Amino acid sequence: MKEYQILICVCLILILLSTTVYASSTEPIDYQIRFTHIDSFENMFNISSKGKATVTSYLCSTNRDIDNAKVTAELQQYKDATWKTIKTWSEKRKEL
């Protein structure tokens, strides 16, 4: 019984002494919410024998609050220890 009381006291002390810490950055953070309200998706990527790259994406959402979707794809090349974007595709649709 005494061990149980000590455990509760230790937990209470930890809870009472805990503090909230906020992190701050000097640089703006570029963040984007992705894959919210998407029930399923399928992406296909192909490079033809002639070098033509194509991307096809299918998205499905049953959420009635969704009225549009945007898909962005980037073709990148890893060169000199960094990724370089070669081509970017982006499309926004309202008919879901």
N, CA, C and O atoms as a MOPAC input file, in Angstrom:
PM7 MOZYME 1SCF
protein

 N      0.81800 1    -1.19700 1     0.00000 1
 C      0.00000 1     0.00000 1     0.00000 1
 C      0.86000 1     1.26000 1     0.00000 1
 O      0.53900 1     2.24600 1    -0.66200 1
 N      1.97700 1     1.20900 1     0.76600 1
 C      2.85000 1     2.37400 1     0.84700 1
 C      3.52200 1     2.64000 1    -0.50400 1
 O      3.69700 1     3.79600 1    -0.89100 1
 N      3.90200 1     1.56900 1    -1.22500 1
 C      4.52200 1     1.73500 1    -2.54600 1
 C      3.55200 1     2.40100 1    -3.51700 1
 O      3.95000 1     3.21800 1    -4.34600 1
 N      2.28300 1     2.04300 1    -3.40400 1
 C      1.25000 1     2.63600 1    -4.26000 1
 C      1.11900 1     4.13000 1    -3.97300 1
 O      0.97500 1     4.92400 1    -4.90300 1
 N      1.16800 1     4.52300 1    -2.70500 1
 C      1.07100 1     5.93800 1    -2.33700 1
 C      2.29200 1     6.70900 1    -2.82100 1
 O      2.17500 1     7.85000 1    -3.27100 1
 N      3.45300 1     6.09200 1    -2.73000 1
 C      4.67200 1     6.74900 1    -3.22200 1
 C      4.59400 1     6.93800 1    -4.73200 1
 O      4.97000 1     7.99100 1    -5.24900 1
 N      4.11700 1     5.94000 1    -5.42900 1
 C      3.97100 1     6.02500 1    -6.88700 1
 C      3.01400 1     7.15300 1    -7.26900 1
 O      3.29200 1     7.91000 1    -8.19900 1
 N      1.90500 1     7.26800 1    -6.56900 1
 C      0.94100 1     8.34600 1    -6.85700 1
 C      1.57100 1     9.70400 1    -6.57600 1
 O      1.37500 1    10.64000 1    -7.35200 1
 N      2.32300 1     9.83500 1    -5.48100 1
 C      2.98300 1    11.10300 1    -5.15900 1
 C      4.00100 1    11.48300 1    -6.22600 1
 O      4.07000 1    12.64300 1    -6.63300 1
 N      4.78500 1    10.52000 1    -6.67600 1
 C      5.77800 1    10.79000 1    -7.72800 1
 C      5.08200 1    11.23100 1    -9.01100 1
 O      5.53200 1    12.17800 1    -9.65500 1
 N      4.00300 1    10.57000 1    -9.39200 1
 C      3.26100 1    10.94900 1   -10.60200 1
 C      2.68900 1    12.35700 1   -10.47200 1
 O      2.75400 1    13.14500 1   -11.41400 1
 N      2.13600 1    12.66800 1    -9.32000 1
 C      1.58400 1    14.01800 1    -9.10500 1
 C      2.66400 1    15.08800 1    -9.17100 1
 O      2.44800 1    16.16000 1    -9.73700 1
 N      3.82900 1    14.79800 1    -8.59100 1
 C      4.93800 1    15.76400 1    -8.64500 1
 C      5.37500 1    15.98600 1   -10.08500 1
 O      5.60200 1    17.12300 1   -10.49600 1
 N      5.49300 1    14.91000 1   -10.85400 1
 C      5.89200 1    15.03700 1   -12.25700 1
 C      4.86300 1    15.83800 1   -13.05700 1
 O      5.23100 1    16.65700 1   -13.90000 1
 N      3.59000 1    15.60300 1   -12.79700 1
 C      2.54200 1    16.33100 1   -13.51300 1
 C      2.56000 1    17.80500 1   -13.13500 1
 O      2.43000 1    18.66900 1   -14.00100 1
 N      2.71700 1    18.09500 1   -11.86300 1
 C      2.70400 1    19.48600 1   -11.40600 1
 C      3.94200 1    20.25600 1   -11.83800 1
 O      3.87300 1    21.46700 1   -12.04900 1
 N      5.06500 1    19.57800 1   -11.97300 1
 C      6.30300 1    20.24300 1   -12.36000 1
 C      6.52400 1    20.30200 1   -13.86900 1
 O      7.46400 1    20.94700 1   -14.33500 1
 N      5.67600 1    19.64000 1   -14.62200 1
 C      5.84100 1    19.67000 1   -16.07000 1
 C      5.46600 1    21.04200 1   -16.60200 1
 O      4.61000 1    21.73100 1   -16.04700 1
 N      6.11200 1    21.41700 1   -17.66900 1
 C      5.86000 1    22.72500 1   -18.27200 1
 C      5.75500 1    22.58500 1   -19.77400 1
 O      6.30100 1    21.64900 1   -20.35700 1
 N      5.06700 1    23.49700 1   -20.39200 1
 C      4.92300 1    23.48800 1   -21.83800 1
 C      6.08000 1    24.25100 1   -22.46500 1
 O      6.42200 1    25.34700 1   -22.02100 1
 N      6.67400 1    23.67700 1   -23.48400 1
 C      7.79200 1    24.29600 1   -24.17900 1
 C      7.40200 1    24.48500 1   -25.63100 1
 O      6.88200 1    23.56400 1   -26.26200 1
 N      7.64800 1    25.67400 1   -26.16500 1
 C      7.36000 1    25.96400 1   -27.55900 1
 C      8.66900 1    26.17500 1   -28.30600 1
 O      9.56000 1    26.88500 1   -27.84100 1
 N      8.76800 1    25.55600 1   -29.45300 1
 C      9.95500 1    25.73300 1   -30.27900 1
 C      9.70900 1    26.86200 1   -31.26400 1
 O      8.58700 1    27.07300 1   -31.72500 1
 N     10.75800 1    27.57100 1   -31.57100 1
 C     10.64100 1    28.68000 1   -32.50400 1
 C     11.75800 1    28.58000 1   -33.52300 1
 O     12.87500 1    28.17000 1   -33.20800 1
 N     11.44500 1    28.95600 1   -34.72600 1
 C     12.42800 1    28.93800 1   -35.79600 1
 C     12.59500 1    30.34700 1   -36.32800 1
 O     11.63100 1    31.10800 1   -36.40700 1
 N     13.81600 1    30.69000 1   -36.69000 1
 C     14.04700 1    32.01200 1   -37.26300 1
 C     13.68500 1    32.04400 1   -38.74000 1
 O     13.49400 1    33.11700 1   -39.31300 1
 N     13.59100 1    30.87800 1   -39.35400 1
 C     13.23100 1    30.80400 1   -40.76000 1
 C     11.78500 1    30.36000 1   -40.90200 1
 O     11.30800 1    29.54600 1   -40.11000 1
 N     11.07700 1    30.88400 1   -41.90400 1
 C      9.69500 1    30.41900 1   -42.11200 1
 C      9.69400 1    28.95500 1   -42.53000 1
 O     10.56600 1    28.50800 1   -43.27500 1
 N      8.72000 1    28.23000 1   -42.04900 1
 C      8.60500 1    26.80700 1   -42.36200 1
 C      7.55600 1    26.63200 1   -43.45100 1
 O      6.41500 1    27.06900 1   -43.30000 1
 N      7.94700 1    25.99400 1   -44.54300 1
 C      7.02100 1    25.71100 1   -45.63500 1
 C      6.43700 1    24.33000 1   -45.40500 1
 O      7.09100 1    23.32100 1   -45.67000 1
 N      5.21300 1    24.28300 1   -44.91300 1
 C      4.57200 1    23.00000 1   -44.68300 1
 C      3.24600 1    22.95800 1   -45.41900 1
 O      2.60500 1    23.98300 1   -45.64800 1
 N      2.86400 1    21.78200 1   -45.77200 1
 C      1.61400 1    21.56500 1   -46.48300 1
 C      0.91900 1    20.35400 1   -45.89600 1
 O      1.55400 1    19.34300 1   -45.59700 1
 N     -0.37400 1    20.46300 1   -45.73600 1
 C     -1.15300 1    19.32700 1   -45.27700 1
 C     -1.39600 1    18.42400 1   -46.47500 1
 O     -1.82600 1    18.88100 1   -47.53400 1
 N     -1.12100 1    17.15700 1   -46.30100 1
 C     -1.25900 1    16.22100 1   -47.40600 1
 C     -2.14200 1    15.05100 1   -46.99500 1
 O     -2.16700 1    14.64200 1   -45.83500 1
 N     -2.85300 1    14.53300 1   -47.96100 1
 C     -3.64900 1    13.31700 1   -47.81000 1
 C     -4.77600 1    13.44100 1   -46.78400 1
 O     -5.17300 1    12.44000 1   -46.18900 1
 N     -5.29500 1    14.64600 1   -46.56800 1
 C     -6.42700 1    14.77400 1   -45.66100 1
 C     -7.70400 1    14.46300 1   -46.42400 1
 O     -7.87600 1    14.92500 1   -47.55200 1
 N     -8.58400 1    13.70300 1   -45.83900 1
 C     -9.89200 1    13.35000 1   -46.37800 1
 C     -9.80800 1    12.54000 1   -47.66600 1
 O    -10.77100 1    12.51100 1   -48.43200 1
 N     -8.70100 1    11.89400 1   -47.91800 1
 C     -8.56000 1    11.05500 1   -49.11200 1
 C     -8.77100 1     9.60600 1   -48.68800 1
 O     -8.04900 1     9.08300 1   -47.83900 1
 N     -9.76500 1     8.97100 1   -49.28600 1
 C    -10.05000 1     7.57300 1   -48.96400 1
 C     -9.09300 1     6.63000 1   -49.68000 1
 O     -8.64300 1     5.64000 1   -49.10300 1
 N     -8.78600 1     6.93500 1   -50.92400 1
 C     -7.84600 1     6.10800 1   -51.67300 1
 C     -7.20600 1     6.93900 1   -52.77300 1
 O     -7.77300 1     7.92900 1   -53.23500 1
 N     -6.02800 1     6.52200 1   -53.18000 1
 C     -5.34700 1     7.18800 1   -54.29000 1
 C     -4.46400 1     6.18100 1   -55.01100 1
 O     -4.04700 1     5.16900 1   -54.44800 1
 N     -4.19700 1     6.48700 1   -56.25900 1
 C     -3.32900 1     5.64500 1   -57.07300 1
 C     -2.49700 1     6.55600 1   -57.94800 1
 O     -3.02500 1     7.47200 1   -58.57700 1
 N     -1.20500 1     6.31000 1   -57.99100 1
 C     -0.29600 1     7.09000 1   -58.82000 1
 C      0.41500 1     6.16600 1   -59.78500 1
 O      0.84600 1     5.07500 1   -59.41200 1
 N      0.53600 1     6.60500 1   -61.02200 1
 C      1.27000 1     5.85500 1   -62.02700 1
 C      2.29600 1     6.78200 1   -62.66500 1
 O      1.98700 1     7.92700 1   -62.99700 1
 N      3.50600 1     6.28700 1   -62.83300 1
 C      4.58600 1     7.06300 1   -63.42500 1
 C      5.22600 1     6.22200 1   -64.50900 1
 O      5.48100 1     5.03300 1   -64.31700 1
 N      5.48600 1     6.84600 1   -65.65300 1
 C      6.05300 1     6.10300 1   -66.77200 1
 C      7.02100 1     6.99200 1   -67.54800 1
 O      6.76900 1     8.18100 1   -67.74600 1
 N      8.11300 1     6.40700 1   -67.97600 1
 C      9.02200 1     7.07700 1   -68.91500 1
 C      9.07100 1     6.19200 1   -70.14800 1
 O      9.49000 1     5.03600 1   -70.08500 1
 N      8.63300 1     6.75600 1   -71.28200 1
 C      8.57700 1     5.97800 1   -72.52000 1
 C      9.98200 1     5.73800 1   -73.06700 1
 O     10.95700 1     6.31400 1   -72.58500 1
 N     10.06600 1     4.87800 1   -74.08300 1
 C     11.35900 1     4.58700 1   -74.70600 1
 C     11.93800 1     5.81600 1   -75.40200 1
 O     13.13800 1     5.87900 1   -75.67000 1
 N     11.07300 1     6.79600 1   -75.69300 1
 C     11.54000 1     8.04900 1   -76.31100 1
 C     11.88800 1     9.10700 1   -75.26500 1
 O     12.28800 1    10.21600 1   -75.61900 1
 N     11.73800 1     8.77000 1   -73.96100 1
 C     12.13200 1     9.69300 1   -72.90000 1
 C     11.02000 1    10.58700 1   -72.38600 1
 O     11.27800 1    11.48900 1   -71.58800 1
 N      9.76800 1    10.35500 1   -72.83000 1
 C      8.65600 1    11.17600 1   -72.35800 1
 C      8.16000 1    10.64600 1   -71.01900 1
 O      7.80000 1     9.47500 1   -70.90000 1
 N      8.14400 1    11.52600 1   -70.00100 1
 C      7.68200 1    11.14300 1   -68.66500 1
 C      6.23000 1    11.55900 1   -68.49500 1
 O      5.85500 1    12.68000 1   -68.84000 1
 N      5.41400 1    10.65600 1   -67.96300 1
 C      4.01400 1    10.96500 1   -67.69100 1
 C      3.65000 1    10.50600 1   -66.28000 1
 O      4.16500 1     9.50900 1   -65.77500 1
 N      2.75500 1    11.25900 1   -65.66700 1
 C      2.25700 1    10.94000 1   -64.33400 1
 C      0.73800 1    10.93600 1   -64.40000 1
 O      0.14000 1    11.84900 1   -64.96900 1
 N      0.10900 1     9.91800 1   -63.82300 1
 C     -1.34600 1     9.85500 1   -63.72600 1
 C     -1.69900 1     9.59000 1   -62.26900 1
 O     -1.12800 1     8.69800 1   -61.64100 1
 N     -2.64100 1    10.36500 1   -61.72900 1
 C     -3.06900 1    10.18600 1   -60.34300 1
 C     -4.58100 1    10.10100 1   -60.28000 1
 O     -5.28700 1    10.84500 1   -60.96100 1
 N     -5.06800 1     9.19200 1   -59.46000 1
 C     -6.49700 1     9.06900 1   -59.18500 1
 C     -6.70300 1     9.25000 1   -57.68200 1
 O     -6.02900 1     8.61200 1   -56.87300 1
 N     -7.64100 1    10.12500 1   -57.31800 1
 C     -7.97100 1    10.35500 1   -55.91200 1
 C     -9.44200 1    10.08800 1   -55.69600 1
 O    -10.26400 1    10.37900 1   -56.56500 1
 N     -9.78500 1     9.53100 1   -54.53300 1
 C    -11.17600 1     9.27700 1   -54.20400 1
 C    -11.44400 1     9.75000 1   -52.77700 1
 O    -10.71600 1     9.40200 1   -51.84800 1
 N    -12.50200 1    10.54900 1   -52.62000 1
 C    -12.90700 1    11.01500 1   -51.30100 1
 C    -14.42400 1    10.91400 1   -51.18600 1
 O    -15.14800 1    11.33600 1   -52.08800 1
 N    -14.90000 1    10.36200 1   -50.08800 1
 C    -16.33900 1    10.29600 1   -49.84400 1
 C    -16.79200 1    11.39600 1   -48.89900 1
 O    -17.96700 1    11.46000 1   -48.53600 1
 N    -15.86500 1    12.26500 1   -48.49700 1
 C    -16.18800 1    13.37200 1   -47.61000 1
 C    -16.92000 1    14.45200 1   -48.40800 1
 O    -16.38900 1    14.95100 1   -49.40000 1
 N    -18.11500 1    14.81000 1   -47.99100 1
 C    -18.92500 1    15.79000 1   -48.72600 1
 C    -18.40300 1    17.22200 1   -48.58100 1
 O    -18.82900 1    18.10700 1   -49.32400 1
 N    -17.49200 1    17.46100 1   -47.64100 1
 C    -16.93000 1    18.80000 1   -47.45400 1
 C    -15.82800 1    19.11400 1   -48.46800 1
 O    -15.40000 1    20.26300 1   -48.57700 1
 N    -15.37400 1    18.12300 1   -49.19400 1
 C    -14.29900 1    18.31700 1   -50.16700 1
 C    -14.90400 1    18.74600 1   -51.49500 1
 O    -15.78200 1    18.07200 1   -52.03300 1
 N    -14.42700 1    19.87900 1   -52.02300 1
 C    -14.96700 1    20.35300 1   -53.29400 1
 C    -13.89600 1    20.50800 1   -54.37200 1
 O    -14.22500 1    20.81400 1   -55.51800 1
 N    -12.61200 1    20.30200 1   -54.02800 1
 C    -11.57700 1    20.33400 1   -55.05400 1
 C    -10.34100 1    19.60200 1   -54.53500 1
 O    -10.20600 1    19.34200 1   -53.34000 1
 N     -9.45300 1    19.27900 1   -55.45700 1
 C     -8.20800 1    18.59300 1   -55.10700 1
 C     -7.10800 1    19.08800 1   -56.02300 1
 O     -7.35500 1    19.44900 1   -57.17400 1
 N     -5.89800 1    19.10200 1   -55.50500 1
 C     -4.74500 1    19.51600 1   -56.28800 1
 C     -3.65800 1    18.45100 1   -56.14600 1
 O     -3.35100 1    17.99600 1   -55.04400 1
 N     -3.09000 1    18.07100 1   -57.27800 1
 C     -2.00800 1    17.09100 1   -57.30100 1
 C     -0.79500 1    17.76200 1   -57.92500 1
 O     -0.89200 1    18.38500 1   -58.98200 1
 N      0.34300 1    17.63000 1   -57.26700 1
 C      1.59900 1    18.16200 1   -57.78200 1
 C      2.61200 1    17.03600 1   -57.80000 1
 O      2.76100 1    16.31500 1   -56.81300 1
 N      3.30200 1    16.88000 1   -58.90200 1
 C      4.32900 1    15.84200 1   -59.03300 1
 C      5.61200 1    16.49200 1   -59.52800 1
 O      5.58200 1    17.40600 1   -60.35300 1
 N      6.72600 1    16.01500 1   -59.02100 1
 C      8.02500 1    16.53000 1   -59.44600 1
 C      8.89700 1    15.38200 1   -59.94100 1
 O      9.01000 1    14.34800 1   -59.28300 1
 N      9.50400 1    15.57000 1   -61.09300 1
 C     10.50300 1    14.63800 1   -61.60000 1
 C     11.85300 1    15.19300 1   -61.17400 1
 O     12.21700 1    16.31000 1   -61.54000 1
 N     12.59600 1    14.40500 1   -60.39400 1
 C     13.86600 1    14.88100 1   -59.87000 1
 C     15.01300 1    13.97400 1   -60.29500 1
 O     14.83400 1    12.78700 1   -60.56700 1
 N     16.19100 1    14.57400 1   -60.34300 1
 C     17.40000 1    13.83500 1   -60.68500 1
 C     18.40400 1    14.01700 1   -59.54200 1
 O     18.64900 1    15.13800 1   -59.09500 1
 N     18.97700 1    12.91500 1   -59.08000 1
 C     19.99300 1    12.97500 1   -58.03000 1
 C     21.35100 1    13.12600 1   -58.69800 1
 O     21.82400 1    12.22600 1   -59.39200 1
 N     21.96500 1    14.27800 1   -58.47500 1
 C     23.23200 1    14.56500 1   -59.13700 1
 C     24.08400 1    15.40600 1   -58.19200 1
 O     23.58900 1    16.34700 1   -57.57200 1
 N     25.34400 1    15.07000 1   -58.08800 1
 C     26.27800 1    15.79900 1   -57.21600 1
 C     25.76800 1    15.87600 1   -55.77800 1
 O     25.85900 1    16.92300 1   -55.13700 1
 N     25.23600 1    14.77200 1   -55.27900 1
 C     24.77500 1    14.63100 1   -53.88900 1
 C     23.57300 1    15.50800 1   -53.54400 1
 O     23.30600 1    15.74500 1   -52.36600 1
 N     22.84700 1    15.99400 1   -54.54700 1
 C     21.63100 1    16.76500 1   -54.29000 1
 C     20.56100 1    16.37700 1   -55.31000 1
 O     20.86500 1    15.86400 1   -56.38700 1
 N     19.31200 1    16.63000 1   -54.95000 1
 C     18.19000 1    16.38800 1   -55.85100 1
 C     17.87800 1    17.66200 1   -56.60100 1
 O     17.72100 1    18.72100 1   -55.99400 1
 N     17.78500 1    17.56700 1   -57.92500 1
 C     17.44900 1    18.71000 1   -58.76900 1
 C     16.12000 1    18.40500 1   -59.46400 1
 O     15.95300 1    17.34700 1   -60.06900 1
 N     15.17200 1    19.35500 1   -59.36800 1
 C     13.87500 1    19.17300 1   -60.01900 1
 C     14.02000 1    19.44000 1   -61.51300 1
 O     14.44100 1    20.52000 1   -61.92800 1
 N     13.66600 1    18.44600 1   -62.30500 1
 C     13.74800 1    18.54600 1   -63.76100 1
 C     12.43600 1    19.08600 1   -64.33800 1
 O     12.44800 1    19.94300 1   -65.22100 1
 N     11.30600 1    18.57900 1   -63.83100 1
 C      9.99700 1    18.94900 1   -64.35300 1
 C      8.98200 1    18.87400 1   -63.21800 1
 O      9.06600 1    17.99700 1   -62.35700 1
 N      8.02100 1    19.80000 1   -63.22100 1
 C      6.94400 1    19.80500 1   -62.23300 1
 C      5.61700 1    19.82900 1   -62.95500 1
 O      5.41500 1    20.61200 1   -63.88300 1
 N      4.70100 1    18.95500 1   -62.52000 1
 C      3.34100 1    18.94900 1   -63.02500 1
 C      2.41100 1    19.31900 1   -61.87200 1
 O      2.63200 1    18.90200 1   -60.73500 1
 N      1.38700 1    20.09000 1   -62.15900 1
 C      0.40900 1    20.42000 1   -61.12800 1
 C     -0.94900 1    20.60800 1   -61.78500 1
 O     -1.06900 1    21.24200 1   -62.83300 1
 N     -1.95900 1    20.04900 1   -61.15300 1
 C     -3.31100 1    20.19000 1   -61.68700 1
 C     -4.30900 1    20.23900 1   -60.53600 1
 O     -4.20500 1    19.49000 1   -59.56500 1
 N     -5.27200 1    21.13500 1   -60.67200 1
 C     -6.32100 1    21.27700 1   -59.65900 1
 C     -7.64900 1    20.99000 1   -60.33500 1
 O     -7.94300 1    21.52900 1   -61.40200 1
 N     -8.45000 1    20.13700 1   -59.70600 1
 C     -9.76700 1    19.77600 1   -60.26300 1
 C    -10.85100 1    20.08800 1   -59.25300 1
 O    -10.65100 1    19.96700 1   -58.04500 1
 N    -12.00100 1    20.49000 1   -59.76700 1
 C    -13.15100 1    20.75300 1   -58.90000 1
 C    -14.18700 1    19.64000 1   -58.96100 1
 O    -15.00000 1    19.50100 1   -58.04800 1
 N    -14.16700 1    18.85200 1   -60.02000 1
 C    -15.14600 1    17.76500 1   -60.13600 1
 C    -14.56900 1    16.50900 1   -59.51800 1
 O    -13.74600 1    15.82700 1   -60.12900 1
 N    -14.99900 1    16.20700 1   -58.31500 1
 C    -14.46700 1    15.03800 1   -57.60900 1
 C    -15.43300 1    13.90900 1   -57.68400 1
 O    -15.16800 1    12.83200 1   -57.14800 1

